Amino acid sequence: MQPIIRKATIADVQSVAPLFDAYRVFYKKESDVTAATNFLTDRLTQKDSELFVCDAGDNKLVGFVQLYPLFSSTRMQRLWLLNDLFVDPNYRGKGLSVKLIAAAKELTKTTNACGLLLETGKSNKVGNKLYVKTGFELNQSCNFYEWSAV
């Protein structure tokens, strides 16, 4: 069966949580599948993110993309933050990330949003190539600042 991209439901949380945990570990966070499960459950039940999963069949989830809604004051429109994108290493190289990004772009269109934003580390060579390949442009005219309360 060819993997399909579909919108996640609360029933998918147990299957996608290990992938979400692996994504966090990639970004140097401690593994915590229980916290990942709780976090994803909260996001879906509170409807404050959109989560698409890559289903390889028999509900075997092998990737996901999670988006958060933002608003652009200057454009006076919704804007989506593509915050999380991950594909199981055993399923990489099959174009699944491109399909997950296509789902994010379709969400942008169907919600009449003005675009997608994302951030990734400069050291994420694969991700940086992927985003350019899928039509994202590196905005070199802006500075990105961060303040952390922790």
Secondary structure, DSSP 4 states (H G I P E B T S, - for coil): ---EEEE--GGGHHHHHHHHHHHHHHTTPPP-HHHHHHHHHHHHHTT-SEEEEEE-STT-EEEEEEEEEEEETTTTEEEEEEEEEEE-GGGTTSSHHHHHHHHHHHHHHHTT---EEE---TT-HHHHHHHHHTT-----SS--------
